[in-house]
Amino acid sequence: MAIQGETVPSLLVLPFPAIEPEIVEFGPFALRWYALAYIIGIILAWRYMRALVLNDRLWGSVGRPTPADLDDFVLWGTLGIIIGGRLGYVLFYNPAHYLANPGEALAIWTGGMSFHGGFAGTVIAMVLFAWRRGLSLWTLFDLAGCAAPIGLFFGRIANFINSELWGRPTDVPWAIVFPNGGPEPRHPSQLYEAALEGIVLFFVLRVLSHRFKLLEKPGFLAGAFAFGYGVARSISEFYRVPDPQIGYFAGFLTMGILLSTPMIVAGIAAMIWAARRKSGAAAG
């Protein structure tokens, strides 16, 4: 019998998998699923970008980076993701805490990365790399946009394993009681994001690049990624609990939605601009 005022979890819930955040430990060193997700995501994204530039039928007369260029870009992109992602989390999601504890700002192994910060950091890395190598910036944006959902997928799976960024209470049959989320069954919002931002967005961009040959219009796929991610993230935010130190804006908006809205607008603008460019200008 339930006591009045007590929350009783539904019987139709899925058990949270018993997976430790650490894969293996060697004294003070520990390899975590979170770190492994970043490593796998970056490696697979790099390999996918190489496969795209080696596929001649996708490009028409548009110039593109060489595989060697992409090999060199991996380090630049990785630094942009990690530095931007951490700084974004510190500045957007918990500035008061890190202002009081500045030494923790660099402790990325404790968790806390912002996609929007990582996105900004990667954009800066691409601008500098394209300028240094004399490459088409929009084409580099397109390649990164096509590959980014791979890393997003693995990152969201790592969020799930870490039992972080969980969803709002619900009574759906696939609800999960997270070990640090209280007794309420919750939406596994990390898996929603892995599906939308990772799997769905990857295949949409693959269709656009392979079937519609939109790599021949530099900037279009970068815009499609920004738009698609912004929409997918905004949908997921309605099932996800916002960071407690921030909460809601205007009663229903979250920081994730606010940061995704400019991406949606910029993505639409980039797609329209790329679609209207003359093929000769695109090739140049």
Wavefront OBJ file of the C-alpha trace (Angstrom):
o trace
v 0.000 0.000 0.000
v 1.356 3.409 -0.915
v 1.750 6.031 1.791
v 0.077 9.328 0.976
v 2.555 11.705 -0.631
v 5.025 8.932 -1.451
v 6.058 8.447 -5.064
v 5.801 4.815 -6.125
v 7.613 3.815 -9.328
v 5.508 2.137 -11.992
v 5.958 -1.599 -12.400
v 6.274 -1.093 -16.174
v 9.804 0.255 -16.150
v 13.088 -0.948 -17.558
v 15.982 -1.639 -15.192
v 18.955 0.657 -15.517
v 21.858 -1.404 -16.904
v 24.530 -2.229 -14.354
v 27.432 -0.654 -16.235
v 30.220 1.054 -14.320
v 31.358 4.444 -15.678
v 34.949 3.138 -15.616
v 35.873 0.432 -18.122
v 39.215 -0.379 -16.520
v 41.361 1.147 -13.771
v 45.132 1.142 -13.349
v 45.892 2.809 -10.039
v 44.976 6.499 -10.386
v 44.301 6.088 -14.108
v 40.832 5.068 -15.274
v 39.484 4.639 -18.788
v 35.880 5.800 -18.761
v 33.067 5.133 -21.202
v 32.722 8.896 -21.618
v 36.309 9.241 -22.853
v 36.012 6.132 -25.030
v 32.871 7.547 -26.661
v 34.759 10.687 -27.656
v 37.685 8.658 -29.005
v 35.481 6.307 -31.055
v 33.281 9.153 -32.294
v 36.254 11.221 -33.476
v 37.951 8.266 -35.184
v 34.810 7.118 -37.014
v 33.934 10.692 -38.023
v 37.440 11.148 -39.435
v 37.212 7.884 -41.399
v 33.805 8.852 -42.760
v 35.081 12.249 -43.914
v 37.960 10.487 -45.693
v 35.501 8.170 -47.416
v 33.479 11.169 -48.606
v 36.438 12.988 -50.163
v 37.569 9.787 -51.892
v 34.159 9.331 -53.553
v 34.587 11.263 -56.823
v 30.952 10.937 -57.924
v 29.755 13.109 -55.027
v 31.690 16.238 -55.918
v 31.332 17.197 -59.554
v 33.667 20.132 -60.196
v 33.826 21.242 -56.554
v 37.281 21.234 -54.988
v 37.748 19.327 -51.769
v 40.387 18.563 -49.131
v 42.709 15.628 -49.650
v 42.727 12.655 -47.274
v 46.058 13.957 -45.973
v 44.402 17.294 -45.155
v 41.775 15.482 -43.109
v 44.434 13.435 -41.338
v 46.046 16.678 -40.206
v 42.707 18.245 -39.302
v 41.893 15.528 -36.748
v 44.068 17.149 -34.074
v 42.636 20.608 -34.757
v 39.082 19.311 -34.618
v 39.700 17.306 -31.450
v 41.085 20.339 -29.635
v 38.137 22.420 -30.819
v 35.653 19.837 -29.541
v 37.267 19.361 -26.131
v 38.263 22.954 -25.352
v 35.086 24.467 -26.792
v 32.857 21.829 -25.221
v 34.302 22.343 -21.762
v 34.368 26.146 -21.943
v 30.805 26.116 -23.253
v 29.646 24.068 -20.277
v 31.493 26.319 -17.844
v 30.132 29.543 -19.366
v 26.622 28.480 -20.398
v 25.558 26.011 -17.736
v 27.394 26.605 -14.446
v 29.418 29.832 -14.446
v 28.809 30.614 -10.756
v 30.204 27.268 -9.602
v 33.343 27.493 -11.694
v 33.887 31.138 -10.796
v 33.980 30.005 -7.171
v 36.029 26.869 -8.034
v 38.222 27.823 -11.017
v 40.477 24.813 -10.539
v 37.613 22.491 -11.524
v 37.038 24.174 -14.876
v 39.658 21.976 -16.571
v 38.578 18.724 -14.878
v 36.790 17.316 -17.924
v 37.055 13.773 -16.557
v 34.384 14.675 -13.982
v 31.841 15.260 -16.784
v 30.267 18.400 -18.115
v 30.572 19.151 -21.833
v 28.398 21.424 -23.955
v 27.616 20.487 -27.549
v 27.084 24.126 -28.475
v 30.470 25.033 -27.003
v 32.097 22.136 -28.841
v 30.351 23.246 -32.024
v 31.737 26.772 -31.661
v 35.206 25.438 -30.864
v 35.167 23.185 -33.919
v 34.015 26.047 -36.157
v 36.951 28.162 -34.952
v 39.331 25.234 -35.571
v 37.953 24.789 -39.106
v 38.263 28.505 -39.908
v 41.907 28.529 -38.822
v 42.718 25.247 -40.564
v 41.038 26.217 -43.838
v 42.834 29.586 -43.822
v 46.201 27.964 -43.128
v 45.767 25.315 -45.853
v 43.944 27.460 -48.408
v 40.900 25.163 -48.377
v 37.238 25.935 -49.017
v 35.791 26.682 -45.593
v 32.229 25.804 -46.618
v 33.308 22.432 -47.974
v 35.104 21.694 -44.705
v 31.933 22.710 -42.861
v 29.937 20.294 -45.037
v 32.265 17.387 -44.330
v 32.224 18.023 -40.596
v 28.435 18.350 -40.604
v 28.016 15.005 -42.373
v 30.282 13.260 -39.858
v 29.256 15.018 -36.625
v 26.171 12.819 -35.936
v 28.515 9.854 -35.466
v 30.188 11.526 -32.504
v 26.860 12.773 -31.175
v 25.479 9.243 -31.128
v 28.343 7.842 -29.060
v 28.374 10.875 -26.778
v 24.696 10.449 -25.905
v 25.185 6.742 -25.241
v 27.972 7.712 -22.829
v 25.593 10.176 -21.133
v 23.169 7.297 -20.627
v 25.841 5.003 -19.173
v 26.932 7.805 -16.827
v 23.302 8.250 -15.701
v 23.372 11.964 -16.497
v 21.089 14.330 -18.426
v 18.134 12.044 -17.747
v 14.569 12.853 -18.682
v 11.422 14.025 -16.976
v 9.200 11.682 -14.937
v 6.850 9.597 -17.073
v 4.702 6.464 -17.092
v 5.652 5.224 -20.567
v 6.473 1.477 -20.657
v 10.131 2.124 -21.540
v 10.699 4.491 -18.608
v 13.839 3.948 -16.536
v 14.575 4.589 -12.868
v 18.029 6.167 -12.931
v 20.233 5.435 -9.897
v 20.784 9.137 -9.190
v 17.458 10.432 -10.506
v 15.185 9.659 -7.585
v 12.492 6.983 -7.401
v 10.442 8.259 -10.374
v 10.572 6.417 -13.701
v 11.969 8.833 -16.274
v 12.277 9.269 -20.014
v 15.637 7.913 -21.232
v 16.156 11.248 -22.983
v 19.802 10.457 -23.728
v 18.630 7.612 -25.978
v 16.101 9.893 -27.666
v 18.941 12.274 -28.458
v 21.190 9.447 -29.644
v 18.438 8.398 -32.051
v 17.481 11.878 -33.322
v 20.818 13.718 -33.269
v 22.812 10.648 -34.176
v 21.057 8.002 -36.254
v 18.259 10.000 -37.913
v 20.383 13.059 -38.665
v 23.232 10.930 -40.026
v 20.989 9.161 -42.527
v 19.234 12.377 -43.577
v 22.590 13.963 -44.362
v 23.783 10.808 -46.103
v 20.745 10.858 -48.400
v 21.334 14.544 -49.148
v 25.012 13.964 -49.920
v 24.753 10.682 -51.856
v 21.355 10.752 -53.536
v 20.961 14.489 -54.138
v 24.711 15.214 -54.543
v 24.520 18.314 -52.348
v 28.234 18.309 -51.643
v 28.295 20.037 -55.030
v 26.649 23.042 -53.328
v 29.129 24.023 -50.606
v 27.412 25.154 -47.429
v 24.116 23.339 -47.948
v 24.951 20.265 -45.870
v 26.516 22.394 -43.144
v 23.243 24.306 -42.988
v 21.253 21.074 -43.014
v 23.269 19.785 -40.081
v 22.824 22.986 -38.069
v 19.086 23.025 -38.795
v 18.630 19.294 -38.166
v 20.573 19.311 -34.927
v 18.747 22.375 -33.643
v 15.345 20.796 -34.323
v 16.338 17.394 -32.887
v 17.817 18.938 -29.748
v 14.809 21.193 -29.214
v 12.436 18.217 -29.474
v 14.536 16.222 -27.012
v 14.608 19.125 -24.549
v 10.871 18.688 -23.941
v 11.628 15.241 -22.468
v 14.849 16.141 -20.644
v 15.282 17.686 -17.201
v 17.199 20.967 -17.468
v 20.300 21.557 -15.374
v 19.079 22.338 -11.830
v 21.220 25.462 -11.493
v 19.513 26.944 -14.584
v 15.999 25.537 -14.745
v 13.439 26.919 -17.196
v 13.144 30.276 -18.906
v 9.622 31.666 -19.309
v 8.324 28.507 -17.681
v 9.124 26.072 -20.497
v 12.252 27.086 -22.430
v 15.601 25.494 -21.581
v 19.153 26.601 -22.234
v 19.406 23.851 -24.862
v 16.457 25.297 -26.794
v 17.775 28.855 -26.532
v 21.190 27.814 -27.853
v 19.662 25.674 -30.612
v 17.375 28.380 -31.980
v 20.206 30.409 -33.608
v 21.472 27.166 -35.162
v 18.066 26.548 -36.744
v 17.918 30.079 -38.160
v 21.526 29.985 -39.383
v 20.987 26.546 -40.895
v 17.986 27.702 -42.922
v 19.907 30.779 -44.107
v 22.930 28.649 -45.126
v 20.783 26.199 -47.097
v 18.977 28.987 -48.958
v 22.249 30.771 -49.709
v 23.971 27.581 -50.906
v 21.017 26.526 -53.065
v 20.936 29.909 -54.818
v 24.654 30.064 -55.564
v 25.656 29.527 -59.155
v 27.498 26.265 -59.796
v 30.543 28.160 -61.019
v 30.743 30.144 -57.788
v 30.298 26.970 -55.779
v 33.150 25.309 -57.617
v 35.391 28.270 -56.946
l 1 2 3 4 5 6 7 8 9 10 11 12 13 14 15 16 17 18 19 20 21 22 23 24 25 26 27 28 29 30 31 32 33 34 35 36 37 38 39 40 41 42 43 44 45 46 47 48 49 50 51 52 53 54 55 56 57 58 59 60 61 62 63 64 65 66 67 68 69 70 71 72 73 74 75 76 77 78 79 80 81 82 83 84 85 86 87 88 89 90 91 92 93 94 95 96 97 98 99 100 101 102 103 104 105 106 107 108 109 110 111 112 113 114 115 116 117 118 119 120 121 122 123 124 125 126 127 128 129 130 131 132 133 134 135 136 137 138 139 140 141 142 143 144 145 146 147 148 149 150 151 152 153 154 155 156 157 158 159 160 161 162 163 164 165 166 167 168 169 170 171 172 173 174 175 176 177 178 179 180 181 182 183 184 185 186 187 188 189 190 191 192 193 194 195 196 197 198 199 200 201 202 203 204 205 206 207 208 209 210 211 212 213 214 215 216 217 218 219 220 221 222 223 224 225 226 227 228 229 230 231 232 233 234 235 236 237 238 239 240 241 242 243 244 245 246 247 248 249 250 251 252 253 254 255 256 257 258 259 260 261 262 263 264 265 266 267 268 269 270 271 272 273 274 275 276 277 278 279 280 281 282 283 284
